[in-house]
Amino acid sequence: MSGSKVLGVTELSKVQSESFRRLRYPYYTYNRGAKRHYKQMAFHADQSASRWVFGGNRTGKTECGAMEAVWWALGTHPHREIEGDTEGWVVSLSYAVGRDVAQAKVLKYLPPHLIVDVVMRSGKKDNPSAGVIDFIAVRNKFGGVSKIGFKSCDQGREKFQGTGLDWVWFDEEPPQDVYEECLLRTLDKGGVVWGTMTPLKGRTWLYERIYLGQGVTTSVHQMSWEDNPFLVKSEVSRMEKELSRDALESRKFGNFSEGEGMVFSELSDENVIDPIPIDEDWQVVCAIDPGYVHPTAAVFVARAGENYYVIDDYSVAGKQVEEHARALQPIIAEHNAAVVIDSAAGQRNLNGPNVILQFQQNGVDVRPVARSGVIEGLMGVKSLLCNSDGVRRLFVFRSCVHLLREMRMYYWGADERPTKRNDHCIDALRYALAEITKEQPRASPSCIERNKKLLIKRNKTWT
């Protein structure tokens, strides 16, 4: 009797010890202590089908990428309904990098007692962290088995063909063809993708497609050293002093480097503003750069004293002039805007009226603007963005996504001229500024001047 009672206490003690041991695993303590990484938590709660973390080194981006993978495999994601077994890939730049970074993080957060099997590419399965893992089979909360596979970008796109996937995690920036192949793997299962990276390669395809393309299904999270509560402040201060300004942009803040040859290098956060009310006294010009295969673009520029505001933009390809006119008319009427167009639109058209006449026939009172040199026009835009004294006079509403996208991707070519690509809103901006800056605005009379004029008028009346 007493023997069985002692045995029961011993077994209970073992169970409790095992429970306490398991609770110390990083899986159970992730973002649950006194210090919490709120940017990581926001990333996990995001319901977008494509989520990306752009962060500096040691900001915690890889940690949240790995934890996301473990939650999907175990079916225990706190913000997503996962049903049954899942299969996903962890994609690294090379197997060596994957072993040292992403693979190591997955092993850190995956509770060992839930690992069913480990299949190795190289090394021994009883010491997986020292080798390269092909895939890990894990017991999920449904009693089934999920798979976490490990892939390397240097295998080439062909090695990513085949199976359907529930999720893909890109640790650092993949080649575009690998990304697109992985995207196709998630198609039939309605899967998700996420990426964690420090943008050291500059403004590559991913900057244009993901960073600038964020919207309903794609989201971007940025993490800096200040967001990671586990970094030692003295070490942060030391690194800030040792790294160059350019290096800090990517290494600390996770910002994309501007790269050499950016035309509008003066464009900064100070130039991009939230929309403000437009005074009815402000002069507004709409400028159109027509196209068909290439988009027809238009920008609306308002002038207030010495400052200029891009208040709206438009960029649509594959439509007839009639459709463009119908879309632009309400905006033109709202701001009582004068409308100008590239003078080349007045060239003779053997198939019917030229583009200028077509706009006029469809209710848009447009007239050609005299063409100035491209370089001269761009220099004018640059000086308004920020002149040599640091004064900024050109501001773009944040809602003008087409123009801002073009300006951030506009680079000088080898012949000291901009690369002629995706510049239709930029051309329209040049035309608008050429028109709206032709005449200097009259300064508003002061109260004293108004009273003086009124007295003069009265005196003339009395005499």
MOBEL-V947044 format. One record per helix or strand of 2 or more residues. SS is the DSSP state (hx for helix, st for strand). FROM is the first residue (numbers start at 1). TO is the last residue. If there is no record, write none. Layout:
BEGIN
SS | FROM | TO
SS | FROM | TO
END
This chain:
BEGIN
hx | 2 | 23
hx | 26 | 29
hx | 38 | 45
st | 50 | 55
hx | 61 | 74
st | 87 | 92
hx | 95 | 100
hx | 102 | 109
hx | 112 | 114
st | 115 | 122
hx | 125 | 130
st | 132 | 139
st | 145 | 152
hx | 153 | 155
hx | 157 | 160
st | 167 | 171
hx | 176 | 185
st | 192 | 197
hx | 205 | 211
st | 218 | 223
hx | 225 | 227
hx | 233 | 242
hx | 245 | 251
st | 272 | 273
st | 283 | 289
st | 296 | 304
st | 307 | 316
hx | 321 | 335
st | 338 | 342
hx | 343 | 346
hx | 355 | 361
st | 366 | 369
hx | 374 | 385
st | 394 | 397
hx | 401 | 408
st | 411 | 412
hx | 424 | 436
hx | 447 | 462
END
